[in-house]
Amino acid sequence: MAKRRRRIRFRPPGVKPGGKVGPWGPFRGRLGAQWWIASIVVGLVLLAFTAWFFLRGTRPPPPWQPVATVDEIQPGEAIVRTGGVVVGRLEDGRPVAVRQNKDCPVEHTESRLRDCEGNLYFLNGDPETTGAEPLEPVPVQVYRGEVYVRP
């Protein structure tokens, strides 16, 4: 006669199917509260890791170009870069960029921008001199300490 295989059980011996053990539902009485608390903690850790993985910043794709690092530009100063882009940082630390006119270059003087006609501009391109046209703003993005612009 063939030997009968032992059946694998998923519940403790003596507990009926669907039986309630303890206050937490089926079979929770044996495991204790630390098991369901630990499962919630593990779920929150997995959720936080997934959110970090999918929501972290990525390097801007072309046509974005790196022009400077954030450390190169002090607050209240600007750097004139090739391609007619002037990159600066406002007093609160936010980076800004403007496009200078091709026929009238811009230079940085005392936390302001000055064009070839002597007009003064704030770092964000707004004119300080009355009657002057504002400079064209350029989109700026910071990724891992590098300032990118889209010319």
C-alpha positions in Angstrom: 0.0 0.0 0.0 1.3 3.5 -0.9 2.3 5.8 1.8 0.0 8.7 2.1 1.7 12.2 1.7 1.3 14.5 4.6 -0.9 17.5 3.8 0.6 21.0 4.1 -1.4 23.2 6.5 -1.6 27.0 6.3 -3.2 27.5 9.7 -2.4 26.2 13.2 -3.7 22.8 14.1 -7.2 22.8 15.6 -8.3 26.1 14.0 -11.3 25.8 11.6 -11.3 27.4 8.2 -12.4 31.0 8.6 -12.1 30.8 12.4 -11.2 33.9 14.3 -8.2 33.8 16.6 -7.7 36.9 18.8 -9.0 40.4 18.3 -7.1 41.2 15.0 -8.9 38.7 12.7 -7.9 35.3 11.4 -4.7 34.1 13.0 -3.6 37.5 14.2 -3.9 36.5 17.8 -0.9 34.3 17.5 1.3 36.8 15.7 0.6 39.9 17.8 0.2 43.6 17.0 3.9 44.0 16.1 3.3 42.1 12.9 0.6 44.4 11.5 2.5 47.5 12.7 5.6 46.2 11.0 3.7 45.6 7.7 2.4 49.2 7.8 6.0 50.5 8.4 7.4 48.4 5.5 4.6 49.6 3.2 5.4 53.3 4.1 9.1 52.7 3.5 8.4 51.1 0.1 6.0 54.0 -0.8 8.6 56.6 0.1 11.4 54.9 -1.9 9.1 54.6 -4.9 8.1 58.2 -4.7 11.8 59.3 -4.4 12.7 57.1 -7.4 10.1 58.3 -9.7 9.8 62.0 -8.6 13.5 62.9 -8.3 14.9 65.4 -10.8 16.4 64.4 -14.0 19.0 66.1 -16.2 17.3 68.5 -18.6 17.3 67.1 -22.2 18.6 69.0 -25.2 18.2 71.9 -26.2 18.9 72.7 -22.5 22.6 73.7 -22.0 24.7 73.9 -18.9 26.1 77.5 -18.5 27.4 77.7 -15.0 27.3 76.1 -11.5 25.3 77.7 -8.8 28.5 78.3 -6.7 30.1 80.3 -9.6 27.4 83.0 -9.4 27.1 84.9 -6.1 23.7 86.3 -5.1 23.3 89.8 -6.7 25.8 89.1 -9.5 25.6 88.0 -13.1 27.9 86.3 -15.6 27.8 87.0 -19.3 28.0 83.7 -21.3 28.5 83.0 -24.9 25.4 82.8 -27.1 24.1 86.1 -25.8 22.8 84.7 -22.5 23.4 86.5 -19.2 23.0 84.3 -16.1 22.6 85.8 -12.6 21.3 85.1 -9.2 18.8 87.3 -7.4 19.5 88.3 -3.8 17.3 85.4 -2.5 19.5 82.9 -4.4 17.2 82.1 -7.3 19.0 81.9 -10.7 17.7 84.0 -13.6 18.8 84.4 -17.2 18.1 86.9 -19.9 19.1 87.2 -23.6 21.0 90.3 -24.6 20.4 92.1 -27.8 22.8 91.1 -30.6 23.6 94.6 -31.6 23.9 95.9 -28.0 25.8 93.7 -25.6 25.1 93.8 -21.8 27.7 93.9 -19.0 27.3 93.5 -15.3 27.9 96.5 -13.0 27.1 96.7 -9.3 24.3 94.2 -9.1 22.7 95.7 -12.3 23.0 95.1 -16.0 24.1 97.9 -18.4 23.7 97.8 -22.1 25.7 99.7 -24.7 23.3 102.6 -24.7 23.7 103.1 -20.9 20.3 101.7 -19.9 20.2 99.9 -16.6 18.4 96.7 -16.0 17.7 94.5 -12.9 19.1 91.0 -13.0 15.7 89.6 -14.1 15.7 91.8 -17.2 13.3 94.5 -16.0 14.4 98.0 -17.0 15.5 100.3 -14.3 15.8 103.2 -16.7 12.5 104.6 -17.9 11.7 104.1 -21.5 14.0 101.1 -22.0 12.6 97.8 -23.4 12.9 94.8 -21.0 15.4 92.1 -21.8 14.0 88.8 -23.1 13.9 86.2 -20.2 15.4 82.7 -20.8 14.1 79.6 -19.1 16.4 78.4 -16.3 16.6 75.1 -14.5 19.0 73.8 -11.8 20.0 70.2 -11.7 22.5 69.0 -9.1 24.1 72.4 -8.6 24.4 73.2 -12.4 22.4 76.0 -14.0 20.8 75.0 -17.3 19.3 77.4 -19.8 17.1 76.8 -22.9 18.4 79.3 -25.5 
